[in-house]
Amino acid sequence: MTNIWSQAFTITVVGIALVFSTLLLLWGIMAALTRLLRVRAAPHGAKVTALVSPAEESEDHNAKIAAIMVALDLYQTEMRREAAPPVREHRPGSLPSRWVAIGRGRQVEGRELHRRSSGH
């Protein structure tokens, strides 16, 4: 009996040690990577030069924005087509859910039964 308990205790300690040593190793790797890949800011007062002139940048910027807008519109249209098959007659969410419709039907049915039984 003692042998089983000591074996269970040993397995538990080894397992916990492995978990925490792995966590410590991952923490060290992440800390090293953040130090190595840190973006260094330009020194205070340093002059930053542009690769493109402001006029070219403005025209190019507007063209990029227009291209991005067209791409987003095409993407959204395609996603709607995939999400809503052409079989649907109504847009999703425009009609009450089936649960609501069934509940309303039961309420109306209950009132009709009540009226018939009370003679109104």
VOSETI-616111 format. One record per residue: x, z, y of N, C-alpha, C in turn. Coordinates in steps of 0.001 Angstrom, whole numbers, plus 500000, padded with zeros to 6 digits. Layout:
<drendrens>
<<X; Z; Y>; <X; Z; Y>; <X; Z; Y>>
...
</drendrens>
This chain:
<drendrens>
<<500821; 500000; 498808>; <500000; 500000; 500000>; <500867; 500000; 501258>>
<<501937; 500782; 501224>; <502829; 500845; 502374>; <503544; 499515; 502576>>
<<503859; 498852; 501503>; <504542; 497577; 501580>; <503664; 496537; 502284>>
<<502377; 496540; 502011>; <501452; 495591; 502647>; <501387; 495849; 504153>>
<<501302; 497136; 504525>; <501211; 497472; 505954>; <502510; 497118; 506687>>
<<503625; 497354; 506069>; <504896; 497017; 506732>; <505055; 495501; 506852>>
<<504604; 494780; 505843>; <504661; 493319; 505898>; <503721; 492794; 507001>>
<<502524; 493352; 507092>; <501568; 492945; 508140>; <502136; 493250; 509525>>
<<502751; 494417; 509663>; <503348; 494787; 510947>; <504493; 493845; 511311>>
<<505324; 493491; 510344>; <506448; 492582; 510583>; <505950; 491202; 511007>>
<<504937; 490683; 510326>; <504379; 489378; 510680>; <503789; 489410; 512086>>
<<503112; 490488; 512431>; <502522; 490622; 513766>; <503598; 490641; 514837>>
<<504625; 491419; 514627>; <505703; 491515; 515615>; <506414; 490175; 515766>>
<<506685; 489496; 514662>; <507352; 488197; 514725>; <506456; 487189; 515464>>
<<505165; 487193; 515177>; <504240; 486278; 515845>; <504171; 486515; 517337>>
<<504048; 487756; 517751>; <503998; 488092; 519175>; <505309; 487716; 519848>>
<<506420; 487982; 519190>; <507723; 487638; 519763>; <507852; 486127; 519939>>
<<507389; 485352; 518967>; <507436; 483895; 519089>; <506575; 483396; 520243>>
<<505378; 483935; 520366>; <504476; 483498; 521443>; <505100; 483777; 522804>>
<<505568; 485003; 523011>; <506095; 485345; 524327>; <507437; 484683; 524609>>
<<508246; 484465; 523590>; <509504; 483752; 523833>; <509228; 482289; 524188>>
<<508218; 481689; 523578>; <507839; 480317; 523928>; <507312; 480254; 525354>>
<<506494; 481221; 525729>; <505998; 481272; 527113>; <507150; 481434; 528103>>
<<508111; 482272; 527771>; <509268; 482478; 528637>; <510095; 481203; 528747>>
<<510260; 480502; 527642>; <511000; 479235; 527648>; <510285; 478197; 528521>>
<<508972; 478065; 528367>; <508215; 477119; 529196>; <508287; 477485; 530674>>
<<508229; 478771; 530984>; <508341; 479215; 532369>; <509702; 478813; 532947>>
<<510746; 478983; 532157>; <512085; 478604; 532609>; <512213; 477106; 532823>>
<<511636; 476315; 531927>; <511684; 474854; 532086>; <510939; 474431; 533353>>
<<509777; 475018; 533578>; <509008; 474661; 534784>; <509749; 475077; 536052>>
<<510360; 476236; 536046>; <511110; 476683; 537224>; <512292; 475753; 537490>>
<<512995; 475335; 536416>; <514134; 474423; 536589>; <513670; 473064; 537112>>
<<512557; 472562; 536589>; <512055; 471263; 537043>; <511600; 471306; 538502>>
<<510968; 472399; 538920>; <510553; 472483; 540325>; <511764; 472534; 541253>>
<<512827; 473163; 540819>; <514031; 473188; 541655>; <514703; 471831; 541715>>
<<514742; 471137; 540568>; <515398; 469833; 540525>; <514605; 468752; 541262>>
<<513293; 468817; 541174>; <512457; 467751; 541721>; <511842; 468094; 543077>>
<<512335; 469137; 543701>; <511802; 469541; 545007>; <512088; 468460; 546042>>
<<511062; 468120; 546816>; <511235; 467142; 547892>; <511846; 467879; 549075>>
<<512973; 467379; 549482>; <513652; 468039; 550594>; <513187; 467423; 551899>>
<<512816; 468261; 552839>; <512354; 467793; 554143>; <513552; 467372; 554986>>
<<513270; 466464; 555910>; <514327; 466024; 556828>; <514703; 467195; 557729>>
<<515968; 467296; 558106>; <516373; 468380; 559002>; <515599; 468313; 560314>>
<<515426; 469462; 560919>; <514675; 469538; 562169>; <515354; 468690; 563248>>
<<514578; 467831; 563871>; <515112; 466988; 564935>; <515664; 465662; 564447>>
<<515625; 465406; 563141>; <516133; 464136; 562622>; <515140; 463024; 562933>>
<<515676; 461839; 563202>; <514832; 460707; 563544>; <514476; 459958; 562249>>
<<513185; 459708; 562069>; <512713; 458989; 560899>; <512389; 457572; 561340>>
<<512967; 456590; 560678>; <512722; 455203; 561060>; <511694; 454591; 560128>>
<<510882; 453713; 560684>; <509850; 453041; 559895>; <510426; 451779; 559280>>
<<509973; 451442; 558100>; <510426; 450233; 557445>; <509674; 449000; 557942>>
<<508483; 449201; 558518>; <507648; 448097; 558978>; <507299; 448352; 560439>>
<<507233; 447292; 561223>; <506879; 447467; 562628>; <505416; 447893; 562734>>
<<505025; 448588; 563812>; <503655; 449086; 563944>; <502602; 447974; 563906>>
<<502881; 446796; 564478>; <501901; 445710; 564471>; <501675; 445202; 563046>>
<<502762; 445007; 562310>; <502630; 444552; 560923>; <501944; 445613; 560077>>
<<502276; 446858; 560352>; <501682; 447956; 559597>; <500179; 447998; 559821>>
<<499717; 447801; 561039>; <498299; 447865; 561355>; <497535; 446761; 560632>>
<<498049; 445525; 560669>; <497367; 444416; 559999>; <497367; 444632; 558485>>
<<498519; 445010; 557975>; <498642; 445233; 556545>; <497757; 446402; 556109>>
<<497694; 447433; 556928>; <496894; 448614; 556630>; <495412; 448241; 556541>>
<<494921; 447450; 557498>; <493519; 447043; 557475>; <493210; 446184; 556257>>
<<494132; 445303; 555894>; <493927; 444461; 554718>; <493899; 445312; 553443>>
<<494758; 446309; 553385>; <494774; 447190; 552216>; <493475; 447974; 552107>>
<<492996; 448484; 553246>; <491745; 449239; 553237>; <490594; 448354; 552778>>
<<490540; 447109; 553270>; <489481; 446189; 552858>; <489560; 445906; 551363>>
<<490765; 445707; 550843>; <490926; 445437; 549420>; <490510; 446642; 548577>>
<<490848; 447819; 549042>; <490475; 449041; 548322>; <488962; 449207; 548314>>
<<488308; 448935; 549439>; <486854; 449066; 549508>; <486163; 448092; 548557>>
<<486650; 446856; 548508>; <486061; 445865; 547596>; <486269; 446301; 546148>>
<<487464; 446771; 545839>; <487755; 447209; 544472>; <486867; 448390; 544081>>
<<486671; 449347; 544987>; <485811; 450490; 544695>; <484371; 450064; 544475>>
<<483889; 449127; 545299>; <482524; 448645; 545150>; <482342; 447960; 543796>>
<<483298; 447115; 543406>; <483213; 446449; 542110>; <483268; 447467; 540963>>
<<484125; 448457; 541116>; <484249; 449486; 540088>; <482949; 450274; 539937>>
<<482364; 450694; 541073>; <481124; 451460; 541008>; <479993; 450635; 540423>>
<<479928; 449356; 540769>; <478897; 448489; 540212>; <479055; 448382; 538702>>
<<480284; 448213; 538251>; <480542; 448108; 536813>; <480199; 449413; 536098>>
<<480554; 450537; 536689>; <480261; 451826; 536061>; <478756; 452063; 535989>>
<<478015; 451662; 537019>; <476559; 451803; 536977>; <475976; 450942; 535867>>
<<476519; 449742; 535716>; <476028; 448843; 534683>; <476265; 449445; 533297>>
<<477410; 450086; 533114>; <477704; 450697; 531823>; <476865; 451940; 531583>>
<<476624; 452720; 532624>; <475905; 453980; 532477>; <474400; 453762; 532379>>
<<473896; 452729; 532998>; <472459; 452491; 533003>; <472181; 451119; 532401>>
<<471785; 451074; 531144>; <471521; 449782; 530524>; <470391; 449055; 531247>>
<<470353; 447724; 531175>; <469325; 446970; 531872>; <467924; 447211; 531319>>
<<467819; 447931; 530193>; <466516; 448215; 529603>; <465735; 449197; 530472>>
<<466425; 450043; 531184>; <465760; 451064; 532001>; <464931; 450425; 533097>>
<<463735; 450945; 533278>; <462871; 450456; 534347>; <463086; 451242; 535635>>
<<463414; 452510; 535476>; <463570; 453378; 536642>; <464989; 453929; 536689>>
<<465431; 454220; 537895>; <466742; 454816; 538096>; <466754; 456216; 537498>>
<<467854; 456643; 536857>; <467903; 458005; 536316>; <467696; 459035; 537420>>
<<466827; 459986; 537158>; <466545; 461032; 538136>; <465382; 460708; 539052>>
<<464856; 459478; 539016>; <463748; 459137; 539902>; <462419; 459636; 539343>>
<<462333; 459788; 538034>; <461135; 460320; 537392>; <461419; 461732; 536900>>
<<460370; 462552; 536774>; <460617; 463891; 536241>; <461087; 463807; 534794>>
<<461799; 464819; 534377>; <462320; 464824; 533012>; <461180; 464949; 532010>>
<<461495; 464699; 530763>; <460475; 464796; 529714>; <459941; 466207; 529598>>
<<460813; 467187; 529789>; <460377; 468583; 529705>; <459342; 468882; 530781>>
<<459585; 468405; 531989>; <458646; 468637; 533084>; <457328; 467914; 532808>>
<<457418; 466670; 532345>; <456210; 465899; 532063>; <455372; 466561; 530968>>
<<456027; 467051; 529911>; <455294; 467717; 528831>; <454657; 469003; 529342>>
<<455398; 469766; 530144>; <454844; 471006; 530694>; <453641; 470751; 531585>>
<<453715; 469713; 532423>; <452582; 469389; 533282>; <451394; 468924; 532451>>
<<451679; 468161; 531417>; <450596; 467712; 530538>; <449894; 468881; 529874>>
<<450660; 469856; 529440>; <450057; 471040; 528806>; <449243; 471843; 529815>>
<<449718; 471919; 531059>; <448960; 472637; 532077>; <447623; 471958; 532333>>
<<447645; 470646; 532492>; <446412; 469908; 532734>; <445488; 470017; 531531>>
<<446039; 469900; 530333>; <445258; 470007; 529113>; <444609; 471385; 529015>>
<<445354; 472422; 529402>; <444824; 473781; 529376>; <443668; 473959; 530349>>
<<443761; 473350; 531513>; <442675; 473449; 532491>; <441431; 472718; 532004>>
<<441634; 471554; 531402>; <440488; 470795; 530898>; <439789; 471566; 529791>>
<<440540; 472193; 528898>; <439937; 472985; 527844>; <439184; 474189; 528426>>
<<439760; 474803; 529470>; <439129; 475959; 530100>; <437827; 475545; 530763>>
<<437806; 474392; 531428>; <436585; 473918; 532075>; <435498; 473617; 531069>>
<<435883; 473005; 529945>; <434890; 472667; 528929>; <434273; 473916; 528324>>
<<435080; 474932; 528089>; <434588; 476139; 527447>; <433762; 476992; 528395>>
<<434064; 476937; 529706>; <433309; 477774; 530639>; <432080; 477058; 531191>>
<<431944; 475739; 530924>; <430751; 475018; 531330>; <430778; 474514; 532752>>
<<431913; 474430; 533389>; <431981; 473930; 534776>; <432048; 472468; 534810>>
</drendrens>
